[in-house]
Amino acid sequence: MREDQHANTPTLRPGEGRHIWLNLHPEHWARLQDPAKWIDFLDDLYEALIELVGTNPCPHGKLEIREVPDLGTWARAWPDFIEWDSDVICAELCRINAGDVSWGIPHEISHVFDTQPACQFYMGSNSAINNNEQWANLKVVYAFEKLSGAYPGATAYIGHPPETRQRRLPIAEIGTEYFVHQYAQPYLSSERSMNHDVLTGLLHIVKQEIGWEPFRQTFRDYRSGNFPGNVYGIDAQKVSLLVNLLSNHARRDLCPRFQQWGVQVTWVIDRAF
């Protein structure tokens, strides 16, 4: 982990797990009733994300979650640490004490797993749909579903007031109850325009049919990076590449489904099935 002006600040109190290093100011640390329990969950989530994408973004250190004042946003992810705004921590810790595992911090951890060069093949640079928020959300949904058996009572608050009502949901149900029901289904009923949450919901509908394994294999394709530039050079092509790779690993042509949904699939590769 790189050294900077915050890393050795004496007022920060570290709580270390296998992969996560939680640094909170003493007054907030005292509010967290069972820090080891939450850090254990975040460690397990981190390992679930490694399983999904096939790589560890911090192989030589721990991912620091660092309290900072006046951040100007709820939290922000960097390659080897996460900044968490002091003003929002107290409310989130109250939810964690009540049994939540948090949505926001797992979401920020998921951002860290969009590493170069793999993410250039799937993440849109100027897209309101196929962007870093969509990919962070999709990866967290995977991790939550994988961990739900080991954490049967775990919940998380999710939502974007005032657009949607913020709700507390079991982590196993967020993919369906939030992204599918709140975004994908209204979109398919022509009640909502396409955005990154809609795409997460549509991908979760596909996941319900083909499982998570094609997604895991697709991330490994992204890691290999064996693609000509003309299949990922612009954002729309990256969506086409995603649909084609999922189709190959699912051994099912998913292109007509996405085209029917209004998702731009501009080309189809030859298939052996």
C-alpha positions in Angstrom: 0.0 0.0 0.0 1.4 3.4 -0.9 2.4 5.8 1.8 0.7 9.2 1.9 -0.3 11.9 4.4 -3.2 9.9 5.7 -1.8 6.4 6.0 0.2 7.2 9.3 -2.2 9.7 10.8 -2.2 8.8 14.6 -5.9 9.6 15.1 -6.9 6.7 12.8 -7.4 3.3 14.3 -6.9 0.2 12.1 -8.9 -2.9 12.1 -7.3 -5.5 9.9 -8.8 -8.6 8.3 -7.4 -11.0 5.7 -7.8 -8.5 2.9 -9.5 -5.4 4.4 -8.0 -2.7 6.6 -10.6 -0.5 8.2 -9.4 2.9 9.4 -12.0 4.9 11.3 -11.7 7.8 13.7 -12.0 6.7 17.4 -15.5 8.1 17.9 -16.8 6.1 14.9 -14.8 3.0 15.8 -16.5 3.0 19.2 -19.9 3.0 17.6 -19.3 -0.2 15.6 -20.4 -2.9 17.9 -18.7 -5.9 16.3 -16.1 -4.7 13.9 -14.6 -8.2 13.4 -17.9 -9.5 12.2 -18.2 -6.8 9.5 -14.6 -7.0 8.4 -15.0 -10.8 8.1 -17.9 -10.2 5.8 -15.9 -7.7 3.7 -13.0 -10.2 3.5 -15.4 -12.9 2.3 -16.9 -10.5 -0.3 -13.4 -9.6 -1.5 -12.7 -13.3 -2.0 -16.0 -13.8 -3.9 -15.0 -11.0 -6.2 -11.6 -12.6 -6.8 -13.5 -15.8 -7.8 -15.7 -13.8 -10.2 -13.1 -11.7 -12.0 -10.1 -14.1 -11.6 -7.6 -11.7 -10.1 -6.7 -10.0 -6.9 -6.3 -6.2 -7.3 -4.2 -5.9 -4.1 -2.0 -8.9 -4.1 0.8 -7.4 -2.1 -1.2 -5.6 0.6 -4.6 -5.0 2.1 -7.4 -2.8 0.7 -7.7 0.2 3.1 -11.1 1.7 3.8 -10.1 5.1 5.2 -12.3 7.7 6.9 -11.7 11.2 5.5 -13.4 14.6 6.2 -15.2 16.7 3.6 -14.9 14.2 0.8 -17.8 15.7 -1.2 -19.3 12.3 -2.0 -20.4 9.3 0.0 -17.2 7.3 -0.8 -14.6 7.1 -3.5 -12.5 4.1 -4.7 -8.9 4.2 -5.7 -6.7 1.3 -6.9 -5.4 0.5 -3.4 -7.7 2.3 -0.9 -11.2 3.6 -0.5 -12.1 7.0 1.0 -15.2 7.2 3.1 -16.7 10.5 4.1 -16.9 11.2 7.8 -20.4 12.7 7.6 -22.1 9.5 6.4 -20.3 7.0 8.5 -22.4 7.2 11.7 -25.7 6.5 9.9 -24.1 3.5 8.1 -22.6 2.1 11.2 -26.1 2.2 12.9 -27.4 0.0 10.0 -24.4 -2.4 10.3 -25.1 -2.7 14.0 -28.7 -3.6 13.2 -27.6 -6.5 10.9 -26.9 -4.8 7.6 -23.6 -5.5 5.7 -23.8 -2.2 3.8 -24.4 -1.7 0.1 -22.1 1.3 -0.4 -18.8 -0.1 0.9 -19.1 -3.4 -1.0 -20.0 -1.3 -4.1 -16.7 0.7 -3.6 -14.7 -2.5 -3.1 -16.2 -3.8 -6.3 -14.9 -0.8 -8.2 -11.4 -1.7 -7.2 -11.8 -5.0 -9.1 -12.1 -3.1 -12.4 -8.4 -3.4 -13.2 -6.4 -2.6 -16.3 -6.1 -3.9 -18.9 -9.1 -6.1 -18.5 -11.7 -3.4 -17.8 -10.9 -1.6 -21.1 -12.7 -4.4 -22.9 -16.0 -4.1 -21.1 -16.4 -0.8 -19.4 -17.7 2.1 -21.5 -15.7 5.3 -21.2 -18.6 7.8 -21.9 -21.6 5.6 -21.5 -24.5 6.2 -19.2 -25.4 2.5 -19.5 -22.3 0.3 -19.8 -20.3 2.2 -17.2 -18.3 1.6 -14.0 -21.4 1.9 -11.9 -23.2 -0.9 -13.7 -20.2 -3.2 -13.5 -19.7 -2.5 -9.8 -23.3 -3.2 -9.1 -23.3 -6.5 -11.1 -20.2 -7.8 -9.3 -21.7 -7.0 -5.8 -24.9 -8.8 -6.8 -22.8 -11.8 -7.6 -20.9 -11.7 -4.3 -24.1 -11.1 -2.3 -25.8 -14.1 -3.8 -22.7 -16.3 -3.3 -22.4 -15.2 0.4 -26.1 -15.3 1.3 -26.0 -18.9 2.4 -23.2 -18.2 4.9 -24.9 -15.0 6.0 -28.6 -15.9 6.0 -29.8 -12.9 7.9 -27.7 -10.3 6.1 -29.5 -7.3 4.6 -28.5 -4.0 2.9 -30.2 -0.7 2.3 -30.2 0.2 -1.4 -31.9 2.9 -3.4 -31.5 6.4 -4.7 -34.0 8.8 -3.1 -36.0 10.6 -4.2 -36.1 8.6 -7.5 -36.7 5.3 -5.7 -37.6 4.5 -2.2 -34.5 3.3 -0.3 -35.3 -0.2 1.0 -33.7 -2.8 3.2 -33.4 -6.1 1.4 -31.9 -9.5 2.0 -28.6 -9.6 0.1 -29.8 -12.7 -1.9 -32.8 -10.8 -3.3 -31.2 -7.5 -4.4 -30.5 -8.6 -7.9 -34.2 -9.6 -8.5 -36.1 -7.3 -6.1 -34.1 -4.2 -6.9 -32.4 -4.3 -10.3 -35.0 -6.5 -12.1 -38.2 -5.3 -10.4 -37.3 -1.7 -9.9 -35.5 -1.1 -13.2 -35.5 -3.8 -15.8 -39.2 -4.6 -15.7 -40.4 -1.0 -15.9 -38.0 -0.5 -18.8 -39.4 -3.5 -20.6 -42.9 -2.1 -20.0 -41.8 1.2 -21.7 -42.1 3.1 -18.4 -38.4 3.9 -18.1 -35.5 4.8 -20.3 -32.3 2.7 -20.5 -29.6 3.4 -17.9 -26.9 1.5 -16.1 -29.3 0.1 -13.4 -31.6 -1.2 -16.2 -28.7 -3.0 -17.8 -27.8 -4.6 -14.5 -31.4 -5.8 -14.2 -31.3 -7.2 -17.7 -28.1 -9.0 -17.1 -29.5 -10.5 -14.0 -32.5 -11.8 -15.9 -30.0 -13.5 -18.2 -28.1 -14.8 -15.2 -31.3 -16.4 -13.9 -31.4 -18.5 -17.2 -27.7 -19.3 -17.7 -26.2 -19.0 -14.2 -23.1 -17.1 -13.1 -20.5 -19.5 -14.7 -20.7 -17.8 -18.2 -20.0 -14.5 -16.4 -17.0 -15.9 -14.6 -15.6 -17.3 -17.9 -16.3 -14.0 -19.6 -14.2 -12.1 -17.1 -11.4 -14.5 -17.8 -11.7 -13.7 -21.5 -11.3 -10.0 -20.6 -8.2 -10.9 -18.6 -6.7 -12.7 -21.6 -7.3 -9.6 -23.8 -7.2 -11.5 -27.1 -9.5 -9.2 -29.0 -8.9 -7.1 -32.1 -9.3 -3.4 -31.5 -12.3 -3.2 -33.8 -14.5 -5.2 -31.4 -14.1 -3.0 -28.3 -13.0 0.4 -29.6 -16.3 2.2 -28.8 -18.8 1.7 -26.1 -21.5 0.0 -28.3 -18.9 -2.5 -29.5 -18.1 -3.4 -25.9 -21.8 -4.3 -25.3 -21.7 -6.5 -28.4 -18.5 -8.2 -27.1 -20.1 -8.9 -23.8 -23.2 -10.5 -25.3 -21.1 -12.6 -27.7 -18.8 -13.9 -24.9 -21.8 -14.7 -22.7 -23.4 -16.5 -25.6 -20.3 -18.6 -26.2 -19.9 -19.7 -22.6 -23.7 -20.3 -22.2 -23.7 -22.1 -25.5 -26.9 -20.2 -26.4 -27.3 -17.3 -28.8 -28.3 -14.4 -26.5 -28.0 -11.7 -29.2 -31.7 -11.8 -30.3 -32.8 -11.4 -26.7 -30.7 -8.3 -26.1 -31.7 -6.9 -29.5 -35.4 -7.4 -28.6 -34.7 -5.5 -25.4 -33.3 -2.6 -27.4 -29.7 -3.2 -26.4 -27.4 -2.3 -29.3 -25.7 -5.5 -30.5 -23.9 -4.4 -33.6 -22.2 -7.6 -34.7 -22.3 -11.4 -34.0 -19.3 -13.7 -34.1 -19.4 -17.1 -35.7 -20.3 -19.8 -33.2 -19.7 -23.5 -33.0 -23.0 -24.3 -31.4 
